[in-house]
Amino acid sequence: MVQLLGTRSEAAARSFIGKHAGVPDLGYFETTHQGAAWFVVTQGIYPSRQAAQAGIAELPAVLRDSKPWPRSIGDIQGGLR
């Protein structure tokens, strides 16, 4: 997965996804950060970090410029506990 955004606002996460509706495989999940709700917008499921990096290169420039980064499923699952 590629993380595109982290925000305290679920509405902001949904709005971000709506703004970029043409980008495939966008979604979000809720976790906790510093004791408060945190909503993380992700894109895609990639078989490796290298594949995720290649996926970043294919994103629209406005998303690439926001400095997205690859995240493993294990990392995300760990944050949900």
mmCIF file as gemmi writes it, N, C-alpha and C atoms, coordinates in Angstrom:
data_model
loop_
_atom_site.group_PDB
_atom_site.id
_atom_site.type_symbol
_atom_site.label_atom_id
_atom_site.label_alt_id
_atom_site.label_comp_id
_atom_site.label_asym_id
_atom_site.label_entity_id
_atom_site.label_seq_id
_atom_site.pdbx_PDB_ins_code
_atom_site.Cartn_x
_atom_site.Cartn_y
_atom_site.Cartn_z
_atom_site.occupancy
_atom_site.B_iso_or_equiv
_atom_site.pdbx_formal_charge
_atom_site.auth_seq_id
_atom_site.auth_asym_id
_atom_site.pdbx_PDB_model_num
ATOM 1 N N . MET Axp A 1 ? 0.84 -1.174 0 1 0 ? 1 A 1
ATOM 2 C CA . MET Axp A 1 ? 0 0 0 1 0 ? 1 A 1
ATOM 3 C C . MET Axp A 1 ? 0.886 1.237 0 1 0 ? 1 A 1
ATOM 4 N N . VAL Axp A 2 ? 0.286 2.31 -0.465 1 0 ? 2 A 1
ATOM 5 C CA . VAL Axp A 2 ? 0.957 3.597 -0.43 1 0 ? 2 A 1
ATOM 6 C C . VAL Axp A 2 ? 0.122 4.521 0.435 1 0 ? 2 A 1
ATOM 7 N N . GLN Axp A 3 ? 0.734 5.122 1.447 1 0 ? 3 A 1
ATOM 8 C CA . GLN Axp A 3 ? 0.007 6.078 2.27 1 0 ? 3 A 1
ATOM 9 C C . GLN Axp A 3 ? 0.076 7.449 1.613 1 0 ? 3 A 1
ATOM 10 N N . LEU Axp A 4 ? -1.096 8.048 1.433 1 0 ? 4 A 1
ATOM 11 C CA . LEU Axp A 4 ? -1.183 9.358 0.8 1 0 ? 4 A 1
ATOM 12 C C . LEU Axp A 4 ? -1.474 10.48 1.777 1 0 ? 4 A 1
ATOM 13 N N . LEU Axp A 5 ? -2.195 10.176 2.864 1 0 ? 5 A 1
ATOM 14 C CA . LEU Axp A 5 ? -2.642 11.23 3.772 1 0 ? 5 A 1
ATOM 15 C C . LEU Axp A 5 ? -2.922 10.642 5.143 1 0 ? 5 A 1
ATOM 16 N N . GLY Axp A 6 ? -2.649 11.41 6.167 1 0 ? 6 A 1
ATOM 17 C CA . GLY Axp A 6 ? -3.072 11.104 7.521 1 0 ? 6 A 1
ATOM 18 C C . GLY Axp A 6 ? -3.733 12.353 8.077 1 0 ? 6 A 1
ATOM 19 N N . THR Axp A 7 ? -4.887 12.199 8.701 1 0 ? 7 A 1
ATOM 20 C CA . THR Axp A 7 ? -5.637 13.345 9.206 1 0 ? 7 A 1
ATOM 21 C C . THR Axp A 7 ? -6.469 12.957 10.422 1 0 ? 7 A 1
ATOM 22 N N . ARG Axp A 8 ? -6.771 13.913 11.241 1 0 ? 8 A 1
ATOM 23 C CA . ARG Axp A 8 ? -7.642 13.675 12.394 1 0 ? 8 A 1
ATOM 24 C C . ARG Axp A 8 ? -9.114 13.669 11.99 1 0 ? 8 A 1
ATOM 25 N N . SER Axp A 9 ? -9.42 14.111 10.788 1 0 ? 9 A 1
ATOM 26 C CA . SER Axp A 9 ? -10.805 14.285 10.344 1 0 ? 9 A 1
ATOM 27 C C . SER Axp A 9 ? -11.222 13.222 9.329 1 0 ? 9 A 1
ATOM 28 N N . GLU Axp A 10 ? -12.242 12.453 9.686 1 0 ? 10 A 1
ATOM 29 C CA . GLU Axp A 10 ? -12.768 11.482 8.731 1 0 ? 10 A 1
ATOM 30 C C . GLU Axp A 10 ? -13.331 12.192 7.51 1 0 ? 10 A 1
ATOM 31 N N . ALA Axp A 11 ? -13.97 13.347 7.713 1 0 ? 11 A 1
ATOM 32 C CA . ALA Axp A 11 ? -14.522 14.118 6.587 1 0 ? 11 A 1
ATOM 33 C C . ALA Axp A 11 ? -13.411 14.543 5.635 1 0 ? 11 A 1
ATOM 34 N N . ALA Axp A 12 ? -12.249 14.91 6.159 1 0 ? 12 A 1
ATOM 35 C CA . ALA Axp A 12 ? -11.126 15.297 5.307 1 0 ? 12 A 1
ATOM 36 C C . ALA Axp A 12 ? -10.617 14.103 4.5 1 0 ? 12 A 1
ATOM 37 N N . ALA Axp A 13 ? -10.573 12.934 5.12 1 0 ? 13 A 1
ATOM 38 C CA . ALA Axp A 13 ? -10.151 11.723 4.403 1 0 ? 13 A 1
ATOM 39 C C . ALA Axp A 13 ? -11.12 11.409 3.27 1 0 ? 13 A 1
ATOM 40 N N . ARG Axp A 14 ? -12.409 11.489 3.559 1 0 ? 14 A 1
ATOM 41 C CA . ARG Axp A 14 ? -13.419 11.223 2.525 1 0 ? 14 A 1
ATOM 42 C C . ARG Axp A 14 ? -13.357 12.262 1.406 1 0 ? 14 A 1
ATOM 43 N N . SER Axp A 15 ? -13.16 13.516 1.777 1 0 ? 15 A 1
ATOM 44 C CA . SER Axp A 15 ? -13.064 14.587 0.785 1 0 ? 15 A 1
ATOM 45 C C . SER Axp A 15 ? -11.854 14.38 -0.127 1 0 ? 15 A 1
ATOM 46 N N . PHE Axp A 16 ? -10.728 13.992 0.467 1 0 ? 16 A 1
ATOM 47 C CA . PHE Axp A 16 ? -9.511 13.729 -0.294 1 0 ? 16 A 1
ATOM 48 C C . PHE Axp A 16 ? -9.768 12.634 -1.328 1 0 ? 16 A 1
ATOM 49 N N . ILE Axp A 17 ? -10.415 11.568 -0.896 1 0 ? 17 A 1
ATOM 50 C CA . ILE Axp A 17 ? -10.733 10.462 -1.81 1 0 ? 17 A 1
ATOM 51 C C . ILE Axp A 17 ? -11.661 10.949 -2.914 1 0 ? 17 A 1
ATOM 52 N N . GLY Axp A 18 ? -12.651 11.751 -2.57 1 0 ? 18 A 1
ATOM 53 C CA . GLY Axp A 18 ? -13.571 12.288 -3.572 1 0 ? 18 A 1
ATOM 54 C C . GLY Axp A 18 ? -12.878 13.163 -4.593 1 0 ? 18 A 1
ATOM 55 N N . LYS Axp A 19 ? -11.91 13.965 -4.139 1 0 ? 19 A 1
ATOM 56 C CA . LYS Axp A 19 ? -11.156 14.852 -5.043 1 0 ? 19 A 1
ATOM 57 C C . LYS Axp A 19 ? -10.326 14.067 -6.036 1 0 ? 19 A 1
ATOM 58 N N . HIS Axp A 20 ? -9.919 12.883 -5.638 1 0 ? 20 A 1
ATOM 59 C CA . HIS Axp A 20 ? -9.022 12.065 -6.465 1 0 ? 20 A 1
ATOM 60 C C . HIS Axp A 20 ? -9.712 10.773 -6.91 1 0 ? 20 A 1
ATOM 61 N N . ALA Axp A 21 ? -10.995 10.896 -7.207 1 0 ? 21 A 1
ATOM 62 C CA . ALA Axp A 21 ? -11.813 9.728 -7.555 1 0 ? 21 A 1
ATOM 63 C C . ALA Axp A 21 ? -11.277 8.964 -8.769 1 0 ? 21 A 1
ATOM 64 N N . GLY Axp A 22 ? -10.509 9.604 -9.616 1 0 ? 22 A 1
ATOM 65 C CA . GLY Axp A 22 ? -9.955 8.935 -10.795 1 0 ? 22 A 1
ATOM 66 C C . GLY Axp A 22 ? -8.777 8.026 -10.49 1 0 ? 22 A 1
ATOM 67 N N . VAL Axp A 23 ? -8.256 8.106 -9.29 1 0 ? 23 A 1
ATOM 68 C CA . VAL Axp A 23 ? -7.116 7.271 -8.898 1 0 ? 23 A 1
ATOM 69 C C . VAL Axp A 23 ? -7.667 5.937 -8.401 1 0 ? 23 A 1
ATOM 70 N N . PRO Axp A 24 ? -7.211 4.832 -8.977 1 0 ? 24 A 1
ATOM 71 C CA . PRO Axp A 24 ? -7.758 3.529 -8.567 1 0 ? 24 A 1
ATOM 72 C C . PRO Axp A 24 ? -7.333 3.12 -7.162 1 0 ? 24 A 1
ATOM 73 N N . ASP Axp A 25 ? -8.172 2.322 -6.543 1 0 ? 25 A 1
ATOM 74 C CA . ASP Axp A 25 ? -7.86 1.651 -5.28 1 0 ? 25 A 1
ATOM 75 C C . ASP Axp A 25 ? -7.584 2.587 -4.114 1 0 ? 25 A 1
ATOM 76 N N . LEU Axp A 26 ? -8.299 3.702 -4.034 1 0 ? 26 A 1
ATOM 77 C CA . LEU Axp A 26 ? -8.17 4.574 -2.864 1 0 ? 26 A 1
ATOM 78 C C . LEU Axp A 26 ? -9.081 4.063 -1.756 1 0 ? 26 A 1
ATOM 79 N N . GLY Axp A 27 ? -8.622 4.163 -0.539 1 0 ? 27 A 1
ATOM 80 C CA . GLY Axp A 27 ? -9.428 3.796 0.616 1 0 ? 27 A 1
ATOM 81 C C . GLY Axp A 27 ? -8.854 4.453 1.847 1 0 ? 27 A 1
ATOM 82 N N . TYR Axp A 28 ? -9.527 4.255 2.962 1 0 ? 28 A 1
ATOM 83 C CA . TYR Axp A 28 ? -8.992 4.791 4.207 1 0 ? 28 A 1
ATOM 84 C C . TYR Axp A 28 ? -9.343 3.863 5.358 1 0 ? 28 A 1
ATOM 85 N N . PHE Axp A 29 ? -8.607 4.008 6.425 1 0 ? 29 A 1
ATOM 86 C CA . PHE Axp A 29 ? -8.892 3.261 7.637 1 0 ? 29 A 1
ATOM 87 C C . PHE Axp A 29 ? -8.647 4.18 8.824 1 0 ? 29 A 1
ATOM 88 N N . GLU Axp A 30 ? -9.227 3.801 9.941 1 0 ? 30 A 1
ATOM 89 C CA . GLU Axp A 30 ? -9.064 4.573 11.17 1 0 ? 30 A 1
ATOM 90 C C . GLU Axp A 30 ? -8.117 3.839 12.105 1 0 ? 30 A 1
ATOM 91 N N . THR Axp A 31 ? -7.236 4.591 12.709 1 0 ? 31 A 1
ATOM 92 C CA . THR Axp A 31 ? -6.337 4.079 13.723 1 0 ? 31 A 1
ATOM 93 C C . THR Axp A 31 ? -6.248 5.134 14.821 1 0 ? 31 A 1
ATOM 94 N N . THR Axp A 32 ? -5.284 5.014 15.682 1 0 ? 32 A 1
ATOM 95 C CA . THR Axp A 32 ? -5.072 6 16.735 1 0 ? 32 A 1
ATOM 96 C C . THR Axp A 32 ? -3.662 6.546 16.616 1 0 ? 32 A 1
ATOM 97 N N . HIS Axp A 33 ? -3.528 7.847 16.77 1 0 ? 33 A 1
ATOM 98 C CA . HIS Axp A 33 ? -2.21 8.5 16.753 1 0 ? 33 A 1
ATOM 99 C C . HIS Axp A 33 ? -2.185 9.503 17.891 1 0 ? 33 A 1
ATOM 100 N N . GLN Axp A 34 ? -1.216 9.362 18.769 1 0 ? 34 A 1
ATOM 101 C CA . GLN Axp A 34 ? -1.079 10.234 19.941 1 0 ? 34 A 1
ATOM 102 C C . GLN Axp A 34 ? -2.382 10.304 20.742 1 0 ? 34 A 1
ATOM 103 N N . GLY Axp A 35 ? -3.038 9.153 20.879 1 0 ? 35 A 1
ATOM 104 C CA . GLY Axp A 35 ? -4.223 9.038 21.71 1 0 ? 35 A 1
ATOM 105 C C . GLY Axp A 35 ? -5.523 9.533 21.102 1 0 ? 35 A 1
ATOM 106 N N . ALA Axp A 36 ? -5.512 9.897 19.843 1 0 ? 36 A 1
ATOM 107 C CA . ALA Axp A 36 ? -6.729 10.401 19.189 1 0 ? 36 A 1
ATOM 108 C C . ALA Axp A 36 ? -6.947 9.673 17.867 1 0 ? 36 A 1
ATOM 109 N N . ALA Axp A 37 ? -8.182 9.735 17.377 1 0 ? 37 A 1
ATOM 110 C CA . ALA Axp A 37 ? -8.505 9.101 16.089 1 0 ? 37 A 1
ATOM 111 C C . ALA Axp A 37 ? -7.623 9.684 14.99 1 0 ? 37 A 1
ATOM 112 N N . TRP Axp A 38 ? -7.219 8.815 14.07 1 0 ? 38 A 1
ATOM 113 C CA . TRP Axp A 38 ? -6.354 9.195 12.95 1 0 ? 38 A 1
ATOM 114 C C . TRP Axp A 38 ? -6.845 8.427 11.741 1 0 ? 38 A 1
ATOM 115 N N . PHE Axp A 39 ? -7.116 9.123 10.652 1 0 ? 39 A 1
ATOM 116 C CA . PHE Axp A 39 ? -7.632 8.515 9.438 1 0 ? 39 A 1
ATOM 117 C C . PHE Axp A 39 ? -6.543 8.542 8.377 1 0 ? 39 A 1
ATOM 118 N N . VAL Axp A 40 ? -6.246 7.376 7.833 1 0 ? 40 A 1
ATOM 119 C CA . VAL Axp A 40 ? -5.147 7.201 6.892 1 0 ? 40 A 1
ATOM 120 C C . VAL Axp A 40 ? -5.716 6.824 5.526 1 0 ? 40 A 1
ATOM 121 N N . VAL Axp A 41 ? -5.379 7.617 4.511 1 0 ? 41 A 1
ATOM 122 C CA . VAL Axp A 41 ? -5.797 7.336 3.134 1 0 ? 41 A 1
ATOM 123 C C . VAL Axp A 41 ? -4.677 6.577 2.446 1 0 ? 41 A 1
ATOM 124 N N . THR Axp A 42 ? -5.042 5.451 1.838 1 0 ? 42 A 1
ATOM 125 C CA . THR Axp A 42 ? -4.065 4.619 1.137 1 0 ? 42 A 1
ATOM 126 C C . THR Axp A 42 ? -4.504 4.375 -0.3 1 0 ? 42 A 1
ATOM 127 N N . GLN Axp A 43 ? -3.555 3.908 -1.086 1 0 ? 43 A 1
ATOM 128 C CA . GLN Axp A 43 ? -3.824 3.568 -2.481 1 0 ? 43 A 1
ATOM 129 C C . GLN Axp A 43 ? -3.128 2.256 -2.794 1 0 ? 43 A 1
ATOM 130 N N . GLY Axp A 44 ? -3.86 1.361 -3.435 1 0 ? 44 A 1
ATOM 131 C CA . GLY Axp A 44 ? -3.291 0.142 -3.986 1 0 ? 44 A 1
ATOM 132 C C . GLY Axp A 44 ? -2.876 -0.904 -2.97 1 0 ? 44 A 1
ATOM 133 N N . ILE Axp A 45 ? -2.654 -2.089 -3.512 1 0 ? 45 A 1
ATOM 134 C CA . ILE Axp A 45 ? -2.03 -3.19 -2.776 1 0 ? 45 A 1
ATOM 135 C C . ILE Axp A 45 ? -0.939 -3.712 -3.697 1 0 ? 45 A 1
ATOM 136 N N . TYR Axp A 46 ? 0.28 -3.64 -3.235 1 0 ? 46 A 1
ATOM 137 C CA . TYR Axp A 46 ? 1.431 -3.994 -4.059 1 0 ? 46 A 1
ATOM 138 C C . TYR Axp A 46 ? 2.17 -5.181 -3.45 1 0 ? 46 A 1
ATOM 139 N N . PRO Axp A 47 ? 2.758 -6.034 -4.283 1 0 ? 47 A 1
ATOM 140 C CA . PRO Axp A 47 ? 3.427 -7.23 -3.765 1 0 ? 47 A 1
ATOM 141 C C . PRO Axp A 47 ? 4.769 -6.948 -3.088 1 0 ? 47 A 1
ATOM 142 N N . SER Axp A 48 ? 5.335 -5.762 -3.289 1 0 ? 48 A 1
ATOM 143 C CA . SER Axp A 48 ? 6.644 -5.45 -2.706 1 0 ? 48 A 1
ATOM 144 C C . SER Axp A 48 ? 6.797 -3.938 -2.571 1 0 ? 48 A 1
ATOM 145 N N . ARG Axp A 49 ? 7.801 -3.551 -1.813 1 0 ? 49 A 1
ATOM 146 C CA . ARG Axp A 49 ? 8.111 -2.125 -1.658 1 0 ? 49 A 1
ATOM 147 C C . ARG Axp A 49 ? 8.487 -1.515 -3.016 1 0 ? 49 A 1
ATOM 148 N N . GLN Axp A 50 ? 9.243 -2.27 -3.81 1 0 ? 50 A 1
ATOM 149 C CA . GLN Axp A 50 ? 9.651 -1.784 -5.125 1 0 ? 50 A 1
ATOM 150 C C . GLN Axp A 50 ? 8.428 -1.551 -6.02 1 0 ? 50 A 1
ATOM 151 N N . ALA Axp A 51 ? 7.458 -2.453 -5.959 1 0 ? 51 A 1
ATOM 152 C CA . ALA Axp A 51 ? 6.239 -2.287 -6.753 1 0 ? 51 A 1
ATOM 153 C C . ALA Axp A 51 ? 5.453 -1.065 -6.277 1 0 ? 51 A 1
ATOM 154 N N . ALA Axp A 52 ? 5.435 -0.834 -4.962 1 0 ? 52 A 1
ATOM 155 C CA . ALA Axp A 52 ? 4.754 0.35 -4.432 1 0 ? 52 A 1
ATOM 156 C C . ALA Axp A 52 ? 5.449 1.622 -4.904 1 0 ? 52 A 1
ATOM 157 N N . GLN Axp A 53 ? 6.769 1.613 -4.922 1 0 ? 53 A 1
ATOM 158 C CA . GLN Axp A 53 ? 7.517 2.77 -5.432 1 0 ? 53 A 1
ATOM 159 C C . GLN Axp A 53 ? 7.182 3.025 -6.896 1 0 ? 53 A 1
ATOM 160 N N . ALA Axp A 54 ? 7.067 1.963 -7.673 1 0 ? 54 A 1
ATOM 161 C CA . ALA Axp A 54 ? 6.676 2.111 -9.074 1 0 ? 54 A 1
ATOM 162 C C . ALA Axp A 54 ? 5.255 2.654 -9.168 1 0 ? 54 A 1
ATOM 163 N N . GLY Axp A 55 ? 4.378 2.217 -8.266 1 0 ? 55 A 1
ATOM 164 C CA . GLY Axp A 55 ? 3.01 2.728 -8.233 1 0 ? 55 A 1
ATOM 165 C C . GLY Axp A 55 ? 2.968 4.212 -7.921 1 0 ? 55 A 1
ATOM 166 N N . ILE Axp A 56 ? 3.828 4.659 -7.026 1 0 ? 56 A 1
ATOM 167 C CA . ILE Axp A 56 ? 3.909 6.087 -6.707 1 0 ? 56 A 1
ATOM 168 C C . ILE Axp A 56 ? 4.266 6.879 -7.951 1 0 ? 56 A 1
ATOM 169 N N . ALA Axp A 57 ? 5.186 6.36 -8.738 1 0 ? 57 A 1
ATOM 170 C CA . ALA Axp A 57 ? 5.613 7.051 -9.959 1 0 ? 57 A 1
ATOM 171 C C . ALA Axp A 57 ? 4.466 7.216 -10.949 1 0 ? 57 A 1
ATOM 172 N N . GLU Axp A 58 ? 3.441 6.373 -10.849 1 0 ? 58 A 1
ATOM 173 C CA . GLU Axp A 58 ? 2.301 6.434 -11.769 1 0 ? 58 A 1
ATOM 174 C C . GLU Axp A 58 ? 1.168 7.335 -11.256 1 0 ? 58 A 1
ATOM 175 N N . LEU Axp A 59 ? 1.268 7.806 -10.037 1 0 ? 59 A 1
ATOM 176 C CA . LEU Axp A 59 ? 0.222 8.671 -9.485 1 0 ? 59 A 1
ATOM 177 C C . LEU Axp A 59 ? 0.249 10.043 -10.166 1 0 ? 59 A 1
ATOM 178 N N . PRO Axp A 60 ? -0.872 10.758 -10.139 1 0 ? 60 A 1
ATOM 179 C CA . PRO Axp A 60 ? -0.866 12.128 -10.658 1 0 ? 60 A 1
ATOM 180 C C . PRO Axp A 60 ? 0.172 12.975 -9.908 1 0 ? 60 A 1
ATOM 181 N N . ALA Axp A 61 ? 0.713 13.966 -10.582 1 0 ? 61 A 1
ATOM 182 C CA . ALA Axp A 61 ? 1.776 14.797 -10.015 1 0 ? 61 A 1
ATOM 183 C C . ALA Axp A 61 ? 1.395 15.4 -8.667 1 0 ? 61 A 1
ATOM 184 N N . VAL Axp A 62 ? 0.164 15.838 -8.523 1 0 ? 62 A 1
ATOM 185 C CA . VAL Axp A 62 ? -0.247 16.466 -7.264 1 0 ? 62 A 1
ATOM 186 C C . VAL Axp A 62 ? -0.128 15.483 -6.099 1 0 ? 62 A 1
ATOM 187 N N . LEU Axp A 63 ? -0.351 14.217 -6.337 1 0 ? 63 A 1
ATOM 188 C CA . LEU Axp A 63 ? -0.203 13.203 -5.277 1 0 ? 63 A 1
ATOM 189 C C . LEU Axp A 63 ? 1.261 12.831 -5.076 1 0 ? 63 A 1
ATOM 190 N N . ARG Axp A 64 ? 2.01 12.731 -6.162 1 0 ? 64 A 1
ATOM 191 C CA . ARG Axp A 64 ? 3.448 12.442 -6.027 1 0 ? 64 A 1
ATOM 192 C C . ARG Axp A 64 ? 4.14 13.55 -5.242 1 0 ? 64 A 1
ATOM 193 N N . ASP Axp A 65 ? 3.736 14.783 -5.476 1 0 ? 65 A 1
ATOM 194 C CA . ASP Axp A 65 ? 4.356 15.928 -4.811 1 0 ? 65 A 1
ATOM 195 C C . ASP Axp A 65 ? 4.072 15.967 -3.311 1 0 ? 65 A 1
ATOM 196 N N . SER Axp A 66 ? 3.034 15.245 -2.873 1 0 ? 66 A 1
ATOM 197 C CA . SER Axp A 66 ? 2.708 15.221 -1.443 1 0 ? 66 A 1
ATOM 198 C C . SER Axp A 66 ? 3.575 14.223 -0.678 1 0 ? 66 A 1
ATOM 199 N N . LYS Axp A 67 ? 4.521 13.615 -1.369 1 0 ? 67 A 1
ATOM 200 C CA . LYS Axp A 67 ? 5.484 12.681 -0.785 1 0 ? 67 A 1
ATOM 201 C C . LYS Axp A 67 ? 4.841 11.45 -0.138 1 0 ? 67 A 1
ATOM 202 N N . PRO Axp A 68 ? 4.05 10.699 -0.906 1 0 ? 68 A 1
ATOM 203 C CA . PRO Axp A 68 ? 3.477 9.458 -0.38 1 0 ? 68 A 1
ATOM 204 C C . PRO Axp A 68 ? 4.585 8.441 -0.11 1 0 ? 68 A 1
ATOM 205 N N . TRP Axp A 69 ? 4.289 7.469 0.732 1 0 ? 69 A 1
ATOM 206 C CA . TRP Axp A 69 ? 5.3 6.457 1.013 1 0 ? 69 A 1
ATOM 207 C C . TRP Axp A 69 ? 4.672 5.08 1.122 1 0 ? 69 A 1
ATOM 208 N N . PRO Axp A 70 ? 5.465 4.059 0.751 1 0 ? 70 A 1
ATOM 209 C CA . PRO Axp A 70 ? 4.986 2.675 0.85 1 0 ? 70 A 1
ATOM 210 C C . PRO Axp A 70 ? 4.826 2.259 2.306 1 0 ? 70 A 1
ATOM 211 N N . ARG Axp A 71 ? 3.784 1.469 2.559 1 0 ? 71 A 1
ATOM 212 C CA . ARG Axp A 71 ? 3.561 0.876 3.873 1 0 ? 71 A 1
ATOM 213 C C . ARG Axp A 71 ? 3.198 -0.581 3.688 1 0 ? 71 A 1
ATOM 214 N N . SER Axp A 72 ? 3.725 -1.402 4.545 1 0 ? 72 A 1
ATOM 215 C CA . SER Axp A 72 ? 3.406 -2.825 4.457 1 0 ? 72 A 1
ATOM 216 C C . SER Axp A 72 ? 2.075 -3.093 5.163 1 0 ? 72 A 1
ATOM 217 N N . ILE Axp A 73 ? 1.436 -4.166 4.767 1 0 ? 73 A 1
ATOM 218 C CA . ILE Axp A 73 ? 0.179 -4.576 5.416 1 0 ? 73 A 1
ATOM 219 C C . ILE Axp A 73 ? 0.456 -4.856 6.899 1 0 ? 73 A 1
ATOM 220 N N . GLY Axp A 74 ? 1.591 -5.479 7.202 1 0 ? 74 A 1
ATOM 221 C CA . GLY Axp A 74 ? 1.951 -5.766 8.589 1 0 ? 74 A 1
ATOM 222 C C . GLY Axp A 74 ? 2.073 -4.496 9.416 1 0 ? 74 A 1
ATOM 223 N N . ASP Axp A 75 ? 2.653 -3.467 8.849 1 0 ? 75 A 1
ATOM 224 C CA . ASP Axp A 75 ? 2.787 -2.182 9.536 1 0 ? 75 A 1
ATOM 225 C C . ASP Axp A 75 ? 1.407 -1.593 9.839 1 0 ? 75 A 1
ATOM 226 N N . ILE Axp A 76 ? 0.536 -1.658 8.867 1 0 ? 76 A 1
ATOM 227 C CA . ILE Axp A 76 ? -0.822 -1.13 9.039 1 0 ? 76 A 1
ATOM 228 C C . ILE Axp A 76 ? -1.586 -1.946 10.065 1 0 ? 76 A 1
ATOM 229 N N . GLN Axp A 77 ? -1.501 -3.258 9.983 1 0 ? 77 A 1
ATOM 230 C CA . GLN Axp A 77 ? -2.192 -4.12 10.948 1 0 ? 77 A 1
ATOM 231 C C . GLN Axp A 77 ? -1.704 -3.837 12.361 1 0 ? 77 A 1
ATOM 232 N N . GLY Axp A 78 ? -0.414 -3.605 12.512 1 0 ? 78 A 1
ATOM 233 C CA . GLY Axp A 78 ? 0.149 -3.294 13.827 1 0 ? 78 A 1
ATOM 234 C C . GLY Axp A 78 ? -0.433 -2.016 14.399 1 0 ? 78 A 1
ATOM 235 N N . GLY Axp A 79 ? -0.716 -1.046 13.536 1 0 ? 79 A 1
ATOM 236 C CA . GLY Axp A 79 ? -1.294 0.216 13.974 1 0 ? 79 A 1
ATOM 237 C C . GLY Axp A 79 ? -2.76 0.119 14.347 1 0 ? 79 A 1
ATOM 238 N N . LEU Axp A 80 ? -3.411 -0.949 13.924 1 0 ? 80 A 1
ATOM 239 C CA . LEU Axp A 80 ? -4.822 -1.117 14.212 1 0 ? 80 A 1
ATOM 240 C C . LEU Axp A 80 ? -5.065 -1.768 15.568 1 0 ? 80 A 1
ATOM 241 N N . ARG Axp A 81 ? -4.032 -2.279 16.195 1 0 ? 81 A 1
ATOM 242 C CA . ARG Axp A 81 ? -4.195 -2.988 17.469 1 0 ? 81 A 1
ATOM 243 C C . ARG Axp A 81 ? -4.137 -2.064 18.647 1 0 ? 81 A 1
